[in-house]
Amino acid sequence: MANSVLIRDGTIITQDRDRRVFVGDVLVEDGIITEVGKVRGGADEEIDAQGAPVLPGLINTHCHVAMSVMKGMADDLPFGDFLDRVFSIDSDRQDQDLLAGARLGCLEMLTGGTTTFVDLYYSQEVIARAVKEAGMRGVLCWAVLDQQFTTQKGVPLDNCKSFFSRFAGDRNIVPGIGLQGVYVCSEETFMGSREFSDRSGALMTFHLSETRGEVYEHKNKTGKRPADWLSSIGFLNERCLAAHSAWLTIGEVRALAKAGASISSCPVSNMKLATGGVAPVPEMLREGVNITIGTDGSTTNNSLDMFGEMKTLALLQKSSRWDPTVVKAQEALDFATVNAAKALGLQKEIGSIEIGKRADIVVMDSRSPTLRPLTLENAVSNVVYSAGRGDVRSVLCFGEVVVKDRQPQTLDVDAVIGEGQMAMEAISTKRK
């Protein structure tokens, strides 16, 4: 691996505090960005961006990467039937097909410009293997729920703690806590997780108010809506990342903001499942909630494409509010970069192209008609509203070139796709 990489002549979308966009170079040495602007020297490896957009690696804040081999297995079904089918498949999965799914998902994300993702699943030590092979960053949050609802061996929170201790300090793996949701997690499970997070600094991610049914069921049981209840038991804090968060009242939005919590909006998943909610993003922005974007898993979205997700989120908000000014292109890009880094507590390391940060960088294709014409003024809009994952040319993660001229450098494409195909066929055969 080259110790230094120089990206020349790019339209640099820095995502720094001033959101500067300019034509220039980026020098990376030993995985760290050391110069941004006009670089006079050379490097071990040079990438000529030829004027194309150069942006921070995108951050997917909610997915279930090992489900990548389950694409198309539960499509176009009512929500209850969808859940039954997915849970029946999920309960019988083996390490071999989990690894195949994780590799396939990592390959899809890397080649689409996503360098960091948050995952909520069990058997995270298997998924960690795929992440490390890919050379990307996985914030892997072990699924935690009440013992009576789990198929895991042992106590889920204890399994989570064991995974955390094994991977704490790992370069590629950030271990965390993945609470399934209020429907299978008691107050004891939530607060036990919070106590562990307080001691370890671990991120706590969880599904929140994804469906109207979830909200009303919890209100019937406790007298409170899910976010209000989590606030009332003292669970919420700045290490919370709430996925979906579609069915919230303004009071709940303010409770999340006051706690310093972040949300991961998953618009494609919510639209595909027709769970009916459009997250109150304008109110979240107004109240100061830190908003990020997630794709969800490959059964509820079918792709792990953060470019598509940015555009969809912005357009869904504009359409549902009859207001083209809500969620501007710059805000959507913020959700997928700097806001996401903040949600993970990694804002000093990733999320922008600045001196001293880790070099997670995406170089787009200068010859893509989708991105042209390109100016400093329209660069961000082109990335959010025009670009697709197919416009990604090269990707750096930890300063290492993991995708070069569209070719993955860390994973064997044919092997990953072949294993994924076999895994899907094995799952399908079992279900017949």
Secondary structure, DSSP 4 states (H G I P E B T S, - for coil): --SEEEEEEEEEE--STT--EEEEEEEEETTEEEEEE---S--SEEEE-TT-EEEEPEEEEEE-GGGGGGTTSS-S--HHHHHHHHHHHHTT--HHHHHHHHHHHHHHHHHTTEEEEEEEES-HHHHHHHHHHHT-EEEEEEEE--GGG--SSS-HHHHHHHHHHHHTT-SSEEEEEEE--TTT--HHHHHHHHHHHHHH---EEEEES-SHHHHHHHHHHHSS-HHHHHHHTT---TTEEEEE--S--HHHHHHHHHHT-EEEE-HHHHHHHT------HHHHHHHT-EEEE----TTTTS---HHHHHHHHHHHHHHHHT-TTSS-HHHHHHHHTHHHHHHTT-TTTSSS--TTSB--EEEE-TT-GGG-S--TTTHHHIIIII--GGGEEEEEETTEEEEETTEESSS-HHHHHHHHHHHHHHHHHHH-
